[in-house]
Amino acid sequence: SDLIRKELGNPWLIRFTCPLALLKVISFVAENIARLFHKSSTLNLDKYKIMKQRNWICDISDAQNELGFSPQYSLERGVNECVKWYRENKWL
């Protein structure tokens, strides 16, 4: 999130902790309101299942050591190009 904030020009950010039960209710309500209006909701029960996971760690060292994997992009470059694409396609 820090890389994305930097790429977007450091927009404001509020971080808070939400109880999982409340997050599930909010996700359920948002999904069903979106369904009523024939829209999709960014916050839905599928996203809830992802967000409720704790302590996600992304580490490619095993792939590098065991498979010889070498990424073509750094995370910074990937975020930069992703944000650029979103801007060019008027999604931001």
PyMOL Python script that loads the backbone (N, CA, C, O; Angstrom):
from pymol import cmd

cmd.read_pdbstr("""\
ATOM      1  N   SER A   1       0.822  -1.194   0.000  1.00  0.00           N
ATOM      2  CA  SER A   1       0.000   0.000   0.000  1.00  0.00           C
ATOM      3  C   SER A   1       0.864   1.255   0.000  1.00  0.00           C
ATOM      4  O   SER A   1       0.478   2.283  -0.556  1.00  0.00           O
ATOM      5  N   ASP A   2       2.032   1.165   0.626  1.00  0.00           N
ATOM      6  CA  ASP A   2       2.916   2.342   0.641  1.00  0.00           C
ATOM      7  C   ASP A   2       3.401   2.687  -0.764  1.00  0.00           C
ATOM      8  O   ASP A   2       3.490   3.863  -1.115  1.00  0.00           O
ATOM      9  N   LEU A   3       3.715   1.673  -1.570  1.00  0.00           N
ATOM     10  CA  LEU A   3       4.154   1.935  -2.946  1.00  0.00           C
ATOM     11  C   LEU A   3       3.032   2.552  -3.777  1.00  0.00           C
ATOM     12  O   LEU A   3       3.269   3.461  -4.573  1.00  0.00           O
ATOM     13  N   ILE A   4       1.833   2.065  -3.591  1.00  0.00           N
ATOM     14  CA  ILE A   4       0.689   2.609  -4.337  1.00  0.00           C
ATOM     15  C   ILE A   4       0.429   4.046  -3.925  1.00  0.00           C
ATOM     16  O   ILE A   4       0.207   4.907  -4.777  1.00  0.00           O
ATOM     17  N   ARG A   5       0.454   4.313  -2.622  1.00  0.00           N
ATOM     18  CA  ARG A   5       0.272   5.693  -2.152  1.00  0.00           C
ATOM     19  C   ARG A   5       1.329   6.609  -2.754  1.00  0.00           C
ATOM     20  O   ARG A   5       1.013   7.716  -3.191  1.00  0.00           O
ATOM     21  N   LYS A   6       2.573   6.161  -2.782  1.00  0.00           N
ATOM     22  CA  LYS A   6       3.665   6.972  -3.348  1.00  0.00           C
ATOM     23  C   LYS A   6       3.404   7.246  -4.825  1.00  0.00           C
ATOM     24  O   LYS A   6       3.564   8.375  -5.289  1.00  0.00           O
ATOM     25  N   GLU A   7       3.005   6.218  -5.557  1.00  0.00           N
ATOM     26  CA  GLU A   7       2.773   6.362  -6.997  1.00  0.00           C
ATOM     27  C   GLU A   7       1.586   7.269  -7.298  1.00  0.00           C
ATOM     28  O   GLU A   7       1.555   7.941  -8.330  1.00  0.00           O
ATOM     29  N   LEU A   8       0.628   7.285  -6.409  1.00  0.00           N
ATOM     30  CA  LEU A   8      -0.552   8.131  -6.598  1.00  0.00           C
ATOM     31  C   LEU A   8      -0.335   9.557  -6.086  1.00  0.00           C
ATOM     32  O   LEU A   8      -1.262  10.367  -6.092  1.00  0.00           O
ATOM     33  N   GLY A   9       0.868   9.858  -5.650  1.00  0.00           N
ATOM     34  CA  GLY A   9       1.142  11.202  -5.160  1.00  0.00           C
ATOM     35  C   GLY A   9       0.881  11.335  -3.671  1.00  0.00           C
ATOM     36  O   GLY A   9       0.607  12.430  -3.178  1.00  0.00           O
ATOM     37  N   ASN A  10       0.965  10.217  -2.950  1.00  0.00           N
ATOM     38  CA  ASN A  10       0.828  10.194  -1.500  1.00  0.00           C
ATOM     39  C   ASN A  10      -0.529  10.719  -1.015  1.00  0.00           C
ATOM     40  O   ASN A  10      -0.565  11.615  -0.172  1.00  0.00           O
ATOM     41  N   PRO A  11      -1.644  10.182  -1.528  1.00  0.00           N
ATOM     42  CA  PRO A  11      -2.964  10.625  -1.045  1.00  0.00           C
ATOM     43  C   PRO A  11      -3.148  10.246   0.423  1.00  0.00           C
ATOM     44  O   PRO A  11      -2.458   9.371   0.946  1.00  0.00           O
ATOM     45  N   TRP A  12      -4.074  10.908   1.061  1.00  0.00           N
ATOM     46  CA  TRP A  12      -4.315  10.648   2.487  1.00  0.00           C
ATOM     47  C   TRP A  12      -4.737   9.199   2.697  1.00  0.00           C
ATOM     48  O   TRP A  12      -5.253   8.543   1.792  1.00  0.00           O
ATOM     49  N   LEU A  13      -4.512   8.734   3.882  1.00  0.00           N
ATOM     50  CA  LEU A  13      -4.805   7.345   4.215  1.00  0.00           C
ATOM     51  C   LEU A  13      -5.213   7.263   5.677  1.00  0.00           C
ATOM     52  O   LEU A  13      -4.576   7.854   6.549  1.00  0.00           O
ATOM     53  N   ILE A  14      -6.273   6.528   5.928  1.00  0.00           N
ATOM     54  CA  ILE A  14      -6.687   6.246   7.296  1.00  0.00           C
ATOM     55  C   ILE A  14      -6.640   4.738   7.475  1.00  0.00           C
ATOM     56  O   ILE A  14      -7.323   4.004   6.760  1.00  0.00           O
ATOM     57  N   ARG A  15      -5.843   4.273   8.418  1.00  0.00           N
ATOM     58  CA  ARG A  15      -5.775   2.846   8.718  1.00  0.00           C
ATOM     59  C   ARG A  15      -6.530   2.594  10.009  1.00  0.00           C
ATOM     60  O   ARG A  15      -6.366   3.315  10.994  1.00  0.00           O
ATOM     61  N   PHE A  16      -7.348   1.574   9.990  1.00  0.00           N
ATOM     62  CA  PHE A  16      -8.076   1.225  11.207  1.00  0.00           C
ATOM     63  C   PHE A  16      -8.302  -0.272  11.243  1.00  0.00           C
ATOM     64  O   PHE A  16      -8.233  -0.953  10.220  1.00  0.00           O
ATOM     65  N   THR A  17      -8.567  -0.762  12.414  1.00  0.00           N
ATOM     66  CA  THR A  17      -8.841  -2.176  12.620  1.00  0.00           C
ATOM     67  C   THR A  17     -10.341  -2.339  12.783  1.00  0.00           C
ATOM     68  O   THR A  17     -10.979  -1.615  13.547  1.00  0.00           O
ATOM     69  N   CYS A  18     -10.889  -3.291  12.062  1.00  0.00           N
ATOM     70  CA  CYS A  18     -12.323  -3.541  12.091  1.00  0.00           C
ATOM     71  C   CYS A  18     -12.552  -4.975  12.562  1.00  0.00           C
ATOM     72  O   CYS A  18     -11.923  -5.899  12.046  1.00  0.00           O
ATOM     73  N   PRO A  19     -13.438  -5.174  13.529  1.00  0.00           N
ATOM     74  CA  PRO A  19     -13.736  -6.546  13.940  1.00  0.00           C
ATOM     75  C   PRO A  19     -14.255  -7.371  12.758  1.00  0.00           C
ATOM     76  O   PRO A  19     -15.031  -6.871  11.943  1.00  0.00           O
ATOM     77  N   LEU A  20     -13.829  -8.622  12.668  1.00  0.00           N
ATOM     78  CA  LEU A  20     -14.212  -9.465  11.536  1.00  0.00           C
ATOM     79  C   LEU A  20     -15.715  -9.615  11.397  1.00  0.00           C
ATOM     80  O   LEU A  20     -16.227  -9.646  10.278  1.00  0.00           O
ATOM     81  N   ALA A  21     -16.431  -9.708  12.503  1.00  0.00           N
ATOM     82  CA  ALA A  21     -17.889  -9.853  12.436  1.00  0.00           C
ATOM     83  C   ALA A  21     -18.517  -8.631  11.769  1.00  0.00           C
ATOM     84  O   ALA A  21     -19.425  -8.764  10.949  1.00  0.00           O
ATOM     85  N   LEU A  22     -18.035  -7.447  12.122  1.00  0.00           N
ATOM     86  CA  LEU A  22     -18.553  -6.216  11.514  1.00  0.00           C
ATOM     87  C   LEU A  22     -18.189  -6.156  10.031  1.00  0.00           C
ATOM     88  O   LEU A  22     -19.013  -5.768   9.203  1.00  0.00           O
ATOM     89  N   LEU A  23     -16.973  -6.533   9.702  1.00  0.00           N
ATOM     90  CA  LEU A  23     -16.545  -6.545   8.305  1.00  0.00           C
ATOM     91  C   LEU A  23     -17.407  -7.491   7.474  1.00  0.00           C
ATOM     92  O   LEU A  23     -17.744  -7.186   6.330  1.00  0.00           O
ATOM     93  N   LYS A  24     -17.763  -8.639   8.049  1.00  0.00           N
ATOM     94  CA  LYS A  24     -18.611  -9.589   7.324  1.00  0.00           C
ATOM     95  C   LYS A  24     -19.990  -9.002   7.078  1.00  0.00           C
ATOM     96  O   LYS A  24     -20.536  -9.150   5.984  1.00  0.00           O
ATOM     97  N   VAL A  25     -20.558  -8.345   8.066  1.00  0.00           N
ATOM     98  CA  VAL A  25     -21.882  -7.723   7.908  1.00  0.00           C
ATOM     99  C   VAL A  25     -21.825  -6.623   6.849  1.00  0.00           C
ATOM    100  O   VAL A  25     -22.694  -6.555   5.980  1.00  0.00           O
ATOM    101  N   ILE A  26     -20.827  -5.780   6.916  1.00  0.00           N
ATOM    102  CA  ILE A  26     -20.682  -4.693   5.935  1.00  0.00           C
ATOM    103  C   ILE A  26     -20.516  -5.270   4.532  1.00  0.00           C
ATOM    104  O   ILE A  26     -21.125  -4.771   3.585  1.00  0.00           O
ATOM    105  N   SER A  27     -19.715  -6.298   4.387  1.00  0.00           N
ATOM    106  CA  SER A  27     -19.496  -6.933   3.081  1.00  0.00           C
ATOM    107  C   SER A  27     -20.788  -7.518   2.541  1.00  0.00           C
ATOM    108  O   SER A  27     -21.090  -7.381   1.356  1.00  0.00           O
ATOM    109  N   PHE A  28     -21.549  -8.170   3.408  1.00  0.00           N
ATOM    110  CA  PHE A  28     -22.830  -8.764   3.018  1.00  0.00           C
ATOM    111  C   PHE A  28     -23.805  -7.686   2.553  1.00  0.00           C
ATOM    112  O   PHE A  28     -24.450  -7.831   1.515  1.00  0.00           O
ATOM    113  N   VAL A  29     -23.909  -6.611   3.319  1.00  0.00           N
ATOM    114  CA  VAL A  29     -24.820  -5.518   2.966  1.00  0.00           C
ATOM    115  C   VAL A  29     -24.386  -4.866   1.654  1.00  0.00           C
ATOM    116  O   VAL A  29     -25.217  -4.636   0.775  1.00  0.00           O
ATOM    117  N   ALA A  30     -23.109  -4.572   1.515  1.00  0.00           N
ATOM    118  CA  ALA A  30     -22.608  -3.924   0.293  1.00  0.00           C
ATOM    119  C   ALA A  30     -22.872  -4.798  -0.931  1.00  0.00           C
ATOM    120  O   ALA A  30     -23.280  -4.292  -1.977  1.00  0.00           O
ATOM    121  N   GLU A  31     -22.644  -6.101  -0.810  1.00  0.00           N
ATOM    122  CA  GLU A  31     -22.868  -7.015  -1.925  1.00  0.00           C
ATOM    123  C   GLU A  31     -24.351  -7.025  -2.334  1.00  0.00           C
ATOM    124  O   GLU A  31     -24.671  -7.008  -3.523  1.00  0.00           O
ATOM    125  N   ASN A  32     -25.226  -7.051  -1.365  1.00  0.00           N
ATOM    126  CA  ASN A  32     -26.650  -7.126  -1.671  1.00  0.00           C
ATOM    127  C   ASN A  32     -27.225  -5.807  -2.178  1.00  0.00           C
ATOM    128  O   ASN A  32     -28.131  -5.813  -3.012  1.00  0.00           O
ATOM    129  N   ILE A  33     -26.720  -4.693  -1.696  1.00  0.00           N
ATOM    130  CA  ILE A  33     -27.137  -3.394  -2.246  1.00  0.00           C
ATOM    131  C   ILE A  33     -26.690  -3.289  -3.695  1.00  0.00           C
ATOM    132  O   ILE A  33     -27.455  -2.841  -4.550  1.00  0.00           O
ATOM    133  N   ALA A  34     -25.470  -3.695  -3.975  1.00  0.00           N
ATOM    134  CA  ALA A  34     -24.974  -3.668  -5.357  1.00  0.00           C
ATOM    135  C   ALA A  34     -25.823  -4.570  -6.244  1.00  0.00           C
ATOM    136  O   ALA A  34     -26.137  -4.209  -7.378  1.00  0.00           O
ATOM    137  N   ARG A  35     -26.187  -5.718  -5.743  1.00  0.00           N
ATOM    138  CA  ARG A  35     -27.014  -6.652  -6.507  1.00  0.00           C
ATOM    139  C   ARG A  35     -28.371  -6.026  -6.845  1.00  0.00           C
ATOM    140  O   ARG A  35     -28.879  -6.212  -7.951  1.00  0.00           O
ATOM    141  N   LEU A  36     -28.958  -5.290  -5.901  1.00  0.00           N
ATOM    142  CA  LEU A  36     -30.245  -4.618  -6.139  1.00  0.00           C
ATOM    143  C   LEU A  36     -30.165  -3.636  -7.307  1.00  0.00           C
ATOM    144  O   LEU A  36     -31.118  -3.480  -8.071  1.00  0.00           O
ATOM    145  N   PHE A  37     -29.014  -2.980  -7.429  1.00  0.00           N
ATOM    146  CA  PHE A  37     -28.826  -1.981  -8.485  1.00  0.00           C
ATOM    147  C   PHE A  37     -28.108  -2.555  -9.711  1.00  0.00           C
ATOM    148  O   PHE A  37     -27.673  -1.807 -10.586  1.00  0.00           O
ATOM    149  N   HIS A  38     -27.988  -3.876  -9.767  1.00  0.00           N
ATOM    150  CA  HIS A  38     -27.330  -4.563 -10.891  1.00  0.00           C
ATOM    151  C   HIS A  38     -25.921  -4.027 -11.124  1.00  0.00           C
ATOM    152  O   HIS A  38     -25.502  -3.805 -12.259  1.00  0.00           O
ATOM    153  N   LYS A  39     -25.209  -3.827 -10.030  1.00  0.00           N
ATOM    154  CA  LYS A  39     -23.827  -3.362 -10.077  1.00  0.00           C
ATOM    155  C   LYS A  39     -22.955  -4.385  -9.360  1.00  0.00           C
ATOM    156  O   LYS A  39     -23.458  -5.316  -8.732  1.00  0.00           O
ATOM    157  N   SER A  40     -21.649  -4.200  -9.463  1.00  0.00           N
ATOM    158  CA  SER A  40     -20.746  -5.032  -8.685  1.00  0.00           C
ATOM    159  C   SER A  40     -20.218  -4.190  -7.527  1.00  0.00           C
ATOM    160  O   SER A  40     -20.108  -2.968  -7.628  1.00  0.00           O
ATOM    161  N   SER A  41     -19.899  -4.852  -6.448  1.00  0.00           N
ATOM    162  CA  SER A  41     -19.396  -4.156  -5.272  1.00  0.00           C
ATOM    163  C   SER A  41     -17.943  -4.547  -5.040  1.00  0.00           C
ATOM    164  O   SER A  41     -17.589  -5.725  -5.082  1.00  0.00           O
ATOM    165  N   THR A  42     -17.121  -3.558  -4.797  1.00  0.00           N
ATOM    166  CA  THR A  42     -15.725  -3.828  -4.492  1.00  0.00           C
ATOM    167  C   THR A  42     -15.614  -4.601  -3.182  1.00  0.00           C
ATOM    168  O   THR A  42     -14.773  -5.488  -3.036  1.00  0.00           O
ATOM    169  N   LEU A  43     -16.468  -4.254  -2.246  1.00  0.00           N
ATOM    170  CA  LEU A  43     -16.492  -4.945  -0.964  1.00  0.00           C
ATOM    171  C   LEU A  43     -17.638  -5.947  -0.990  1.00  0.00           C
ATOM    172  O   LEU A  43     -18.808  -5.564  -1.013  1.00  0.00           O
ATOM    173  N   ASN A  44     -17.293  -7.230  -0.986  1.00  0.00           N
ATOM    174  CA  ASN A  44     -18.306  -8.283  -1.035  1.00  0.00           C
ATOM    175  C   ASN A  44     -17.817  -9.473  -0.215  1.00  0.00           C
ATOM    176  O   ASN A  44     -16.735  -9.427   0.371  1.00  0.00           O
ATOM    177  N   LEU A  45     -18.609 -10.529  -0.177  1.00  0.00           N
ATOM    178  CA  LEU A  45     -18.239 -11.676   0.663  1.00  0.00           C
ATOM    179  C   LEU A  45     -16.988 -12.397   0.168  1.00  0.00           C
ATOM    180  O   LEU A  45     -16.254 -12.975   0.970  1.00  0.00           O
ATOM    181  N   ASP A  46     -16.738 -12.372  -1.130  1.00  0.00           N
ATOM    182  CA  ASP A  46     -15.483 -12.961  -1.633  1.00  0.00           C
ATOM    183  C   ASP A  46     -14.277 -12.173  -1.127  1.00  0.00           C
ATOM    184  O   ASP A  46     -13.276 -12.757  -0.713  1.00  0.00           O
ATOM    185  N   LYS A  47     -14.380 -10.842  -1.164  1.00  0.00           N
ATOM    186  CA  LYS A  47     -13.285 -10.009  -0.650  1.00  0.00           C
ATOM    187  C   LYS A  47     -13.138 -10.184   0.859  1.00  0.00           C
ATOM    188  O   LYS A  47     -12.028 -10.152   1.390  1.00  0.00           O
ATOM    189  N   TYR A  48     -14.263 -10.368   1.542  1.00  0.00           N
ATOM    190  CA  TYR A  48     -14.216 -10.612   2.986  1.00  0.00           C
ATOM    191  C   TYR A  48     -13.370 -11.850   3.290  1.00  0.00           C
ATOM    192  O   TYR A  48     -12.555 -11.841   4.213  1.00  0.00           O
ATOM    193  N   LYS A  49     -13.567 -12.909   2.514  1.00  0.00           N
ATOM    194  CA  LYS A  49     -12.805 -14.146   2.743  1.00  0.00           C
ATOM    195  C   LYS A  49     -11.299 -13.890   2.600  1.00  0.00           C
ATOM    196  O   LYS A  49     -10.488 -14.488   3.308  1.00  0.00           O
ATOM    197  N   ILE A  50     -10.943 -13.006   1.688  1.00  0.00           N
ATOM    198  CA  ILE A  50      -9.529 -12.658   1.499  1.00  0.00           C
ATOM    199  C   ILE A  50      -9.036 -11.786   2.646  1.00  0.00           C
ATOM    200  O   ILE A  50      -7.959 -12.018   3.196  1.00  0.00           O
ATOM    201  N   MET A  51      -9.836 -10.775   3.002  1.00  0.00           N
ATOM    202  CA  MET A  51      -9.400  -9.828   4.028  1.00  0.00           C
ATOM    203  C   MET A  51      -9.316 -10.448   5.424  1.00  0.00           C
ATOM    204  O   MET A  51      -8.545  -9.974   6.258  1.00  0.00           O
ATOM    205  N   LYS A  52     -10.084 -11.481   5.687  1.00  0.00           N
ATOM    206  CA  LYS A  52     -10.065 -12.064   7.029  1.00  0.00           C
ATOM    207  C   LYS A  52      -8.794 -12.877   7.292  1.00  0.00           C
ATOM    208  O   LYS A  52      -8.509 -13.220   8.440  1.00  0.00           O
ATOM    209  N   GLN A  53      -8.037 -13.186   6.254  1.00  0.00           N
ATOM    210  CA  GLN A  53      -6.781 -13.900   6.441  1.00  0.00           C
ATOM    211  C   GLN A  53      -5.775 -12.974   7.110  1.00  0.00           C
ATOM    212  O   GLN A  53      -5.684 -11.797   6.762  1.00  0.00           O
ATOM    213  N   ARG A  54      -5.044 -13.483   8.039  1.00  0.00           N
ATOM    214  CA  ARG A  54      -4.065 -12.684   8.779  1.00  0.00           C
ATOM    215  C   ARG A  54      -2.651 -13.099   8.407  1.00  0.00           C
ATOM    216  O   ARG A  54      -2.395 -14.236   8.009  1.00  0.00           O
ATOM    217  N   ASN A  55      -1.749 -12.149   8.548  1.00  0.00           N
ATOM    218  CA  ASN A  55      -0.312 -12.406   8.412  1.00  0.00           C
ATOM    219  C   ASN A  55       0.080 -12.961   7.043  1.00  0.00           C
ATOM    220  O   ASN A  55       0.823 -13.938   6.954  1.00  0.00           O
ATOM    221  N   TRP A  56      -0.416 -12.343   5.997  1.00  0.00           N
ATOM    222  CA  TRP A  56      -0.011 -12.744   4.649  1.00  0.00           C
ATOM    223  C   TRP A  56       1.454 -12.373   4.451  1.00  0.00           C
ATOM    224  O   TRP A  56       1.882 -11.271   4.794  1.00  0.00           O
ATOM    225  N   ILE A  57       2.192 -13.285   3.908  1.00  0.00           N
ATOM    226  CA  ILE A  57       3.601 -13.030   3.611  1.00  0.00           C
ATOM    227  C   ILE A  57       3.836 -13.412   2.156  1.00  0.00           C
ATOM    228  O   ILE A  57       3.495 -14.514   1.725  1.00  0.00           O
ATOM    229  N   CYS A  58       4.414 -12.502   1.421  1.00  0.00           N
ATOM    230  CA  CYS A  58       4.742 -12.768   0.019  1.00  0.00           C
ATOM    231  C   CYS A  58       6.263 -12.809  -0.085  1.00  0.00           C
ATOM    232  O   CYS A  58       6.938 -11.802   0.128  1.00  0.00           O
ATOM    233  N   ASP A  59       6.784 -13.967  -0.409  1.00  0.00           N
ATOM    234  CA  ASP A  59       8.230 -14.158  -0.456  1.00  0.00           C
ATOM    235  C   ASP A  59       8.552 -15.083  -1.627  1.00  0.00           C
ATOM    236  O   ASP A  59       8.068 -16.213  -1.683  1.00  0.00           O
ATOM    237  N   ILE A  60       9.361 -14.605  -2.550  1.00  0.00           N
ATOM    238  CA  ILE A  60       9.689 -15.411  -3.729  1.00  0.00           C
ATOM    239  C   ILE A  60      11.022 -16.136  -3.592  1.00  0.00           C
ATOM    240  O   ILE A  60      11.504 -16.736  -4.553  1.00  0.00           O
ATOM    241  N   SER A  61      11.620 -16.086  -2.406  1.00  0.00           N
ATOM    242  CA  SER A  61      12.958 -16.663  -2.264  1.00  0.00           C
ATOM    243  C   SER A  61      12.984 -18.168  -2.558  1.00  0.00           C
ATOM    244  O   SER A  61      13.959 -18.659  -3.127  1.00  0.00           O
ATOM    245  N   ASP A  62      11.930 -18.911  -2.180  1.00  0.00           N
ATOM    246  CA  ASP A  62      11.903 -20.344  -2.502  1.00  0.00           C
ATOM    247  C   ASP A  62      11.886 -20.564  -4.012  1.00  0.00           C
ATOM    248  O   ASP A  62      12.589 -21.436  -4.522  1.00  0.00           O
ATOM    249  N   ALA A  63      11.081 -19.770  -4.729  1.00  0.00           N
ATOM    250  CA  ALA A  63      11.019 -19.906  -6.190  1.00  0.00           C
ATOM    251  C   ALA A  63      12.362 -19.538  -6.811  1.00  0.00           C
ATOM    252  O   ALA A  63      12.781 -20.148  -7.795  1.00  0.00           O
ATOM    253  N   GLN A  64      13.031 -18.550  -6.245  1.00  0.00           N
ATOM    254  CA  GLN A  64      14.346 -18.167  -6.759  1.00  0.00           C
ATOM    255  C   GLN A  64      15.375 -19.264  -6.496  1.00  0.00           C
ATOM    256  O   GLN A  64      16.143 -19.626  -7.388  1.00  0.00           O
ATOM    257  N   ASN A  65      15.390 -19.785  -5.288  1.00  0.00           N
ATOM    258  CA  ASN A  65      16.403 -20.781  -4.901  1.00  0.00           C
ATOM    259  C   ASN A  65      16.164 -22.147  -5.539  1.00  0.00           C
ATOM    260  O   ASN A  65      17.099 -22.780  -6.031  1.00  0.00           O
ATOM    261  N   GLU A  66      14.911 -22.598  -5.530  1.00  0.00           N
ATOM    262  CA  GLU A  66      14.617 -23.954  -5.995  1.00  0.00           C
ATOM    263  C   GLU A  66      14.374 -24.038  -7.499  1.00  0.00           C
ATOM    264  O   GLU A  66      14.681 -25.053  -8.126  1.00  0.00           O
ATOM    265  N   LEU A  67      13.827 -22.977  -8.074  1.00  0.00           N
ATOM    266  CA  LEU A  67      13.469 -23.021  -9.495  1.00  0.00           C
ATOM    267  C   LEU A  67      14.323 -22.111 -10.369  1.00  0.00           C
ATOM    268  O   LEU A  67      14.223 -22.140 -11.596  1.00  0.00           O
ATOM    269  N   GLY A  68      15.157 -21.310  -9.731  1.00  0.00           N
ATOM    270  CA  GLY A  68      15.966 -20.374 -10.498  1.00  0.00           C
ATOM    271  C   GLY A  68      15.160 -19.207 -11.048  1.00  0.00           C
ATOM    272  O   GLY A  68      15.571 -18.564 -12.014  1.00  0.00           O
ATOM    273  N   PHE A  69      14.016 -18.934 -10.439  1.00  0.00           N
ATOM    274  CA  PHE A  69      13.148 -17.843 -10.899  1.00  0.00           C
ATOM    275  C   PHE A  69      13.822 -16.502 -10.700  1.00  0.00           C
ATOM    276  O   PHE A  69      14.428 -16.239  -9.662  1.00  0.00           O
ATOM    277  N   SER A  70      13.708 -15.663 -11.710  1.00  0.00           N
ATOM    278  CA  SER A  70      14.225 -14.303 -11.625  1.00  0.00           C
ATOM    279  C   SER A  70      13.164 -13.359 -12.184  1.00  0.00           C
ATOM    280  O   SER A  70      12.892 -13.389 -13.384  1.00  0.00           O
ATOM    281  N   PRO A  71      12.562 -12.529 -11.346  1.00  0.00           N
ATOM    282  CA  PRO A  71      11.484 -11.652 -11.832  1.00  0.00           C
ATOM    283  C   PRO A  71      12.008 -10.641 -12.843  1.00  0.00           C
ATOM    284  O   PRO A  71      13.117 -10.124 -12.709  1.00  0.00           O
ATOM    285  N   GLN A  72      11.191 -10.370 -13.855  1.00  0.00           N
ATOM    286  CA  GLN A  72      11.548  -9.382 -14.868  1.00  0.00           C
ATOM    287  C   GLN A  72      11.248  -7.961 -14.378  1.00  0.00           C
ATOM    288  O   GLN A  72      11.814  -6.993 -14.886  1.00  0.00           O
ATOM    289  N   TYR A  73      10.361  -7.843 -13.394  1.00  0.00           N
ATOM    290  CA  TYR A  73       9.953  -6.550 -12.869  1.00  0.00           C
ATOM    291  C   TYR A  73      10.199  -6.507 -11.370  1.00  0.00           C
ATOM    292  O   TYR A  73       9.999  -7.497 -10.666  1.00  0.00           O
ATOM    293  N   SER A  74      10.632  -5.359 -10.896  1.00  0.00           N
ATOM    294  CA  SER A  74      10.636  -5.141  -9.451  1.00  0.00           C
ATOM    295  C   SER A  74       9.196  -4.780  -9.064  1.00  0.00           C
ATOM    296  O   SER A  74       8.396  -4.387  -9.913  1.00  0.00           O
ATOM    297  N   LEU A  75       8.885  -4.914  -7.803  1.00  0.00           N
ATOM    298  CA  LEU A  75       7.545  -4.544  -7.340  1.00  0.00           C
ATOM    299  C   LEU A  75       7.279  -3.071  -7.617  1.00  0.00           C
ATOM    300  O   LEU A  75       6.175  -2.701  -8.017  1.00  0.00           O
ATOM    301  N   GLU A  76       8.274  -2.241  -7.409  1.00  0.00           N
ATOM    302  CA  GLU A  76       8.118  -0.806  -7.651  1.00  0.00           C
ATOM    303  C   GLU A  76       7.773  -0.529  -9.119  1.00  0.00           C
ATOM    304  O   GLU A  76       6.884   0.272  -9.409  1.00  0.00           O
ATOM    305  N   ARG A  77       8.471  -1.186 -10.036  1.00  0.00           N
ATOM    306  CA  ARG A  77       8.204  -0.983 -11.459  1.00  0.00           C
ATOM    307  C   ARG A  77       6.807  -1.495 -11.823  1.00  0.00           C
ATOM    308  O   ARG A  77       6.097  -0.857 -12.601  1.00  0.00           O
ATOM    309  N   GLY A  78       6.414  -2.633 -11.269  1.00  0.00           N
ATOM    310  CA  GLY A  78       5.089  -3.174 -11.545  1.00  0.00           C
ATOM    311  C   GLY A  78       3.984  -2.262 -11.058  1.00  0.00           C
ATOM    312  O   GLY A  78       2.997  -2.048 -11.761  1.00  0.00           O
ATOM    313  N   VAL A  79       4.141  -1.717  -9.852  1.00  0.00           N
ATOM    314  CA  VAL A  79       3.135  -0.790  -9.322  1.00  0.00           C
ATOM    315  C   VAL A  79       3.085   0.457 -10.187  1.00  0.00           C
ATOM    316  O   VAL A  79       2.004   0.954 -10.504  1.00  0.00           O
ATOM    317  N   ASN A  80       4.258   0.969 -10.572  1.00  0.00           N
ATOM    318  CA  ASN A  80       4.321   2.158 -11.433  1.00  0.00           C
ATOM    319  C   ASN A  80       3.560   1.934 -12.733  1.00  0.00           C
ATOM    320  O   ASN A  80       2.751   2.774 -13.128  1.00  0.00           O
ATOM    321  N   GLU A  81       3.808   0.815 -13.401  1.00  0.00           N
ATOM    322  CA  GLU A  81       3.144   0.542 -14.676  1.00  0.00           C
ATOM    323  C   GLU A  81       1.655   0.279 -14.495  1.00  0.00           C
ATOM    324  O   GLU A  81       0.849   0.646 -15.350  1.00  0.00           O
ATOM    325  N   CYS A  82       1.293  -0.347 -13.397  1.00  0.00           N
ATOM    326  CA  CYS A  82      -0.122  -0.613 -13.123  1.00  0.00           C
ATOM    327  C   CYS A  82      -0.882   0.696 -12.936  1.00  0.00           C
ATOM    328  O   CYS A  82      -1.932   0.899 -13.547  1.00  0.00           O
ATOM    329  N   VAL A  83      -0.360   1.579 -12.100  1.00  0.00           N
ATOM    330  CA  VAL A  83      -1.015   2.871 -11.867  1.00  0.00           C
ATOM    331  C   VAL A  83      -1.062   3.679 -13.161  1.00  0.00           C
ATOM    332  O   VAL A  83      -2.063   4.337 -13.444  1.00  0.00           O
ATOM    333  N   LYS A  84      -0.004   3.634 -13.938  1.00  0.00           N
ATOM    334  CA  LYS A  84       0.025   4.335 -15.230  1.00  0.00           C
ATOM    335  C   LYS A  84      -1.082   3.813 -16.138  1.00  0.00           C
ATOM    336  O   LYS A  84      -1.780   4.602 -16.777  1.00  0.00           O
ATOM    337  N   TRP A  85      -1.253   2.480 -16.205  1.00  0.00           N
ATOM    338  CA  TRP A  85      -2.292   1.888 -17.045  1.00  0.00           C
ATOM    339  C   TRP A  85      -3.677   2.335 -16.579  1.00  0.00           C
ATOM    340  O   TRP A  85      -4.523   2.700 -17.395  1.00  0.00           O
ATOM    341  N   TYR A  86      -3.905   2.304 -15.265  1.00  0.00           N
ATOM    342  CA  TYR A  86      -5.201   2.736 -14.732  1.00  0.00           C
ATOM    343  C   TYR A  86      -5.480   4.189 -15.099  1.00  0.00           C
ATOM    344  O   TYR A  86      -6.606   4.535 -15.455  1.00  0.00           O
ATOM    345  N   ARG A  87      -4.465   5.036 -15.014  1.00  0.00           N
ATOM    346  CA  ARG A  87      -4.661   6.453 -15.378  1.00  0.00           C
ATOM    347  C   ARG A  87      -4.941   6.609 -16.874  1.00  0.00           C
ATOM    348  O   ARG A  87      -5.850   7.342 -17.263  1.00  0.00           O
ATOM    349  N   GLU A  88      -4.162   5.923 -17.710  1.00  0.00           N
ATOM    350  CA  GLU A  88      -4.353   6.025 -19.159  1.00  0.00           C
ATOM    351  C   GLU A  88      -5.731   5.544 -19.591  1.00  0.00           C
ATOM    352  O   GLU A  88      -6.297   6.061 -20.555  1.00  0.00           O
ATOM    353  N   ASN A  89      -6.265   4.575 -18.896  1.00  0.00           N
ATOM    354  CA  ASN A  89      -7.584   4.025 -19.240  1.00  0.00           C
ATOM    355  C   ASN A  89      -8.711   4.663 -18.432  1.00  0.00           C
ATOM    356  O   ASN A  89      -9.843   4.179 -18.416  1.00  0.00           O
ATOM    357  N   LYS A  90      -8.367   5.768 -17.759  1.00  0.00           N
ATOM    358  CA  LYS A  90      -9.327   6.581 -17.029  1.00  0.00           C
ATOM    359  C   LYS A  90     -10.079   5.798 -15.946  1.00  0.00           C
ATOM    360  O   LYS A  90     -11.266   6.025 -15.716  1.00  0.00           O
ATOM    361  N   TRP A  91      -9.380   4.885 -15.295  1.00  0.00           N
ATOM    362  CA  TRP A  91      -9.947   4.172 -14.155  1.00  0.00           C
ATOM    363  C   TRP A  91      -9.571   4.889 -12.860  1.00  0.00           C
ATOM    364  O   TRP A  91     -10.125   4.605 -11.798  1.00  0.00           O
ATOM    365  N   LEU A  92      -8.624   5.819 -12.961  1.00  0.00           N
ATOM    366  CA  LEU A  92      -8.241   6.671 -11.817  1.00  0.00           C
ATOM    367  C   LEU A  92      -8.384   8.112 -12.216  1.00  0.00           C
ATOM    368  O   LEU A  92      -8.116   9.005 -11.412  1.00  0.00           O
TER     369      LEU A  92
END
""", "prot")
cmd.dss("prot")
cmd.show_as("cartoon", "prot")
cmd.util.cbc("prot")
cmd.orient("prot")
